[in-house]
């Protein structure tokens, strides 16, 4: 089956960039957070006082046990009673997640 291996290798190589893109860019996520989220929430490192006391700072969210990419993606996509429903692209979601995870201490 020499042709089988030739099919798998291009499929695997094609999948690598998509997986790498899922990591996100923390700097882009920080800019997005400053534009979209900072109205209610503290978004920067060392910033622990949100404008809305009911909105935990991103640094506190990042510090929660068990918080990782999957948990943050579910959190971003889930409705929150006091938060507007954001329509983020997958790239924006991953960038924002990368920023939040960069705040872990």
Backbone as CSV, one residue per row, in Angstrom:
resi,resn,N_x,N_y,N_z,CA_x,CA_y,CA_z,C_x,C_y,C_z
1,UNK,0.818,-1.202,0.000,0.000,0.000,0.000,0.860,1.263,0.000
2,UNK,1.650,1.486,-1.004,2.485,2.686,-1.006,1.662,3.966,-1.109
3,UNK,0.523,3.949,-1.750,-0.286,5.158,-1.893,-0.924,5.622,-0.593
4,UNK,-1.157,4.711,0.331,-1.794,5.039,1.608,-0.963,6.054,2.389
5,UNK,0.336,5.819,2.468,1.213,6.722,3.203,1.235,8.103,2.552
6,UNK,1.157,8.181,1.268,1.189,9.465,0.564,-0.076,10.276,0.814
7,UNK,-1.143,9.624,1.134,-2.391,10.321,1.445,-2.352,10.864,2.868
8,UNK,-1.847,10.087,3.812,-1.830,10.497,5.207,-0.887,11.659,5.481
9,UNK,0.262,11.659,4.895,1.235,12.715,5.175,0.698,14.088,4.783
10,UNK,0.167,14.300,3.581,-0.393,15.630,3.281,-1.559,16.006,4.186
11,UNK,-2.380,15.027,4.585,-3.489,15.346,5.477,-2.963,15.818,6.825
12,UNK,-1.912,15.155,7.336,-1.350,15.542,8.623,-0.710,16.924,8.529
13,UNK,0.041,17.172,7.492,0.707,18.465,7.327,-0.321,19.574,7.190
14,UNK,-1.414,19.321,6.506,-2.451,20.331,6.346,-3.124,20.651,7.672
15,UNK,-3.160,19.692,8.592,-3.817,19.916,9.880,-2.954,20.703,10.854
16,UNK,-1.659,20.710,10.680,-0.763,21.364,11.625,-0.997,22.863,11.726
17,UNK,-1.094,23.623,10.621,-1.317,25.067,10.778,-2.605,25.394,11.523
18,UNK,-3.662,24.648,11.310,-4.917,24.927,12.017,-4.740,24.723,13.514
19,UNK,-4.050,23.664,13.912,-3.823,23.421,15.338,-2.945,24.515,15.933
20,UNK,-1.944,24.942,15.199,-1.059,25.991,15.697,-1.822,27.301,15.840
21,UNK,-2.751,27.572,14.944,-3.522,28.807,15.005,-4.426,28.829,16.234
22,UNK,-4.852,27.675,16.711,-5.722,27.604,17.876,-5.049,28.138,19.139
23,UNK,-3.740,28.257,19.119,-3.017,28.735,20.288,-3.369,30.194,20.558
24,UNK,-3.512,31.003,19.547,-3.863,32.406,19.723,-2.659,33.288,19.958
25,UNK,-2.876,34.572,19.782,-1.824,35.577,19.965,-2.230,36.461,21.137
26,UNK,-1.483,36.360,22.222,-1.823,37.075,23.450,-1.855,38.584,23.250
27,UNK,-0.940,39.138,22.462,-0.911,40.592,22.245,-2.175,41.056,21.531
28,UNK,-2.619,40.300,20.546,-3.867,40.637,19.858,-5.053,40.503,20.805
29,UNK,-5.020,39.468,21.639,-6.081,39.266,22.620,-6.136,40.389,23.639
30,UNK,-4.974,40.907,24.035,-4.935,42.029,24.978,-5.561,43.276,24.357
31,UNK,-5.280,43.505,23.080,-5.891,44.660,22.387,-7.403,44.497,22.288
32,UNK,-7.842,43.291,21.940,-9.274,43.022,21.847,-9.944,43.212,23.208
33,UNK,-9.314,42.700,24.263,-9.861,42.840,25.611,-9.981,44.310,25.995
34,UNK,-8.965,45.102,25.659,-8.995,46.531,25.985,-10.119,47.247,25.234
35,UNK,-10.404,46.810,24.026,-11.447,47.446,23.208,-12.852,46.995,23.596
36,UNK,-13.006,45.701,23.888,-14.340,45.119,24.032,-14.722,44.822,25.482
37,UNK,-13.771,44.333,26.263,-14.092,43.797,27.591,-13.838,44.776,28.730
38,UNK,-12.950,45.741,28.508,-12.507,46.610,29.611,-13.587,47.564,30.101
39,UNK,-14.686,47.666,29.414,-15.790,48.501,29.877,-16.296,47.986,31.229
40,UNK,-16.301,46.666,31.384,-16.817,46.055,32.613,-15.760,45.332,33.436
41,UNK,-14.696,44.904,32.803,-13.795,43.940,33.429,-12.352,44.429,33.376
42,UNK,-11.593,44.174,34.449,-10.151,44.439,34.435,-9.510,43.408,33.511
43,UNK,-8.744,43.865,32.538,-8.230,42.955,31.518,-6.715,42.823,31.504
44,UNK,-5.998,43.677,32.210,-4.538,43.690,32.126,-3.899,42.961,33.300
45,UNK,-2.656,42.574,33.119,-1.886,41.939,34.198,-1.762,42.915,35.359
46,UNK,-1.939,42.417,36.554,-1.825,43.244,37.745,-3.008,44.149,38.011
47,UNK,-4.013,44.080,37.170,-5.219,44.905,37.334,-6.301,44.034,37.966
48,UNK,-6.593,44.296,39.231,-7.515,43.443,39.970,-8.797,44.148,40.389
49,UNK,-9.067,45.318,39.835,-10.301,46.043,40.168,-11.071,46.313,38.883
50,UNK,-12.123,45.544,38.663,-12.948,45.733,37.472,-13.866,46.926,37.641
51,UNK,-14.168,47.644,36.549,-15.143,48.731,36.621,-16.499,48.247,37.148
52,UNK,-16.875,47.020,36.793,-18.096,46.409,37.308,-17.668,45.385,38.360
53,UNK,-17.960,45.622,39.627,-17.528,44.707,40.682,-18.039,43.268,40.504
54,UNK,-19.103,43.087,39.749,-19.639,41.743,39.520,-18.862,40.986,38.435
55,UNK,-17.986,41.678,37.710,-17.212,41.057,36.632,-15.793,40.784,37.117
56,UNK,-15.461,39.528,37.373,-14.119,39.240,37.880,-13.037,39.639,36.875
57,UNK,-11.939,40.185,37.370,-10.826,40.527,36.477,-10.312,39.278,35.750
58,UNK,-9.801,39.480,34.547,-9.271,38.351,33.789,-8.164,37.634,34.545
59,UNK,-7.363,38.351,35.330,-6.296,37.703,36.099,-6.889,36.714,37.108
60,UNK,-8.030,37.048,37.691,-8.690,36.128,38.627,-9.290,34.936,37.881
61,UNK,-9.843,35.189,36.705,-10.381,34.099,35.885,-9.249,33.130,35.541
62,UNK,-8.110,33.665,35.115,-6.966,32.833,34.738,-6.441,32.017,35.910
63,UNK,-6.555,32.551,37.114,-6.020,31.880,38.300,-6.920,30.765,38.823
64,UNK,-8.138,30.671,38.326,-9.056,29.627,38.786,-8.471,28.243,38.486
65,UNK,-8.554,27.320,39.438,-8.069,25.956,39.180,-8.834,25.327,38.019
66,UNK,-8.117,24.636,37.179,-8.738,23.935,36.058,-9.014,24.796,34.842
67,UNK,-8.665,26.070,34.902,-8.909,26.934,33.743,-7.838,26.668,32.692
68,UNK,-8.317,26.341,31.518,-7.457,26.112,30.361,-8.179,26.570,29.115
69,UNK,-7.637,26.235,27.984,-8.210,26.678,26.702,-9.659,26.224,26.528
70,UNK,-9.923,24.966,26.799,-11.275,24.440,26.584,-12.277,25.120,27.517
71,UNK,-11.932,25.235,28.781,-12.839,25.874,29.738,-13.109,27.320,29.348
72,UNK,-12.079,28.028,28.902,-12.273,29.431,28.507,-13.094,29.552,27.233
73,UNK,-12.912,28.631,26.311,-13.710,28.661,25.082,-15.183,28.442,25.404
74,UNK,-15.475,27.488,26.271,-16.869,27.253,26.688,-17.392,28.491,27.406
75,UNK,-16.588,29.066,28.292,-16.977,30.263,29.041,-17.295,31.420,28.097
76,UNK,-16.453,31.624,27.078,-16.694,32.721,26.132,-17.966,32.513,25.316
77,UNK,-18.265,31.282,25.017,-19.411,30.981,24.156,-20.716,30.806,24.928
78,UNK,-20.641,30.796,26.247,-21.840,30.616,27.063,-22.457,31.960,27.414
79,UNK,-23.777,32.046,27.418,-24.420,33.308,27.799,-24.208,33.612,29.278
80,UNK,-24.017,34.872,29.572,-23.892,35.350,30.946,-25.001,36.378,31.160
81,UNK,-25.755,36.280,32.234,-26.908,37.168,32.431,-26.558,38.655,32.406
82,UNK,-25.389,39.014,32.886,-25.052,40.438,32.966,-24.073,40.874,31.883
83,UNK,-23.788,39.988,30.931,-22.803,40.298,29.905,-23.455,40.255,28.532
84,UNK,-23.126,41.221,27.661,-23.672,41.144,26.300,-23.105,39.929,25.576
85,UNK,-23.886,39.350,24.693,-23.419,38.195,23.924,-22.481,38.695,22.843
86,UNK,-21.213,38.363,22.979,-20.211,38.798,22.011,-20.196,37.864,20.816
87,UNK,-19.990,38.417,19.665,-19.842,37.623,18.445,-18.380,37.746,18.019
88,UNK,-17.580,36.802,18.473,-16.157,36.809,18.159,-15.864,35.766,17.099
89,UNK,-14.915,36.068,16.239,-14.464,35.074,15.269,-13.634,34.033,16.014
90,UNK,-13.430,32.859,15.422,-12.574,31.864,16.081,-11.171,32.411,16.379
91,UNK,-10.623,33.198,15.491,-9.304,33.788,15.722,-9.344,34.721,16.922
92,UNK,-10.385,35.559,17.015,-10.516,36.465,18.160,-10.681,35.681,19.461
93,UNK,-11.478,34.605,19.420,-11.644,33.776,20.613,-10.298,33.237,21.091
94,UNK,-9.530,32.693,20.175,-8.244,32.101,20.550,-7.245,33.156,21.000
95,UNK,-7.288,34.333,20.388,-6.411,35.425,20.827,-6.785,35.873,22.244
96,UNK,-8.064,36.017,22.509,-8.517,36.429,23.840,-8.156,35.368,24.886
97,UNK,-8.325,34.112,24.542,-7.950,33.025,25.445,-6.447,33.051,25.716
98,UNK,-5.649,33.275,24.677,-4.195,33.349,24.864,-3.843,34.482,25.815
99,UNK,-4.536,35.613,25.678,-4.287,36.748,26.584,-4.652,36.381,28.027
100,UNK,-5.832,35.823,28.218,-6.264,35.461,29.569,-5.288,34.477,30.197
101,UNK,-4.891,33.463,29.451,-3.948,32.467,29.986,-2.576,33.077,30.266
102,UNK,-2.231,34.137,29.552,-0.938,34.795,29.800,-0.934,35.505,31.159
103,UNK,-2.115,35.701,31.752,-2.223,36.393,33.045,-2.080,35.437,34.232
104,UNK,-1.955,34.128,33.957,-1.769,33.168,35.059,-0.491,33.516,35.804
105,UNK,-0.559,33.431,37.113,0.637,33.733,37.910,1.328,32.471,38.348
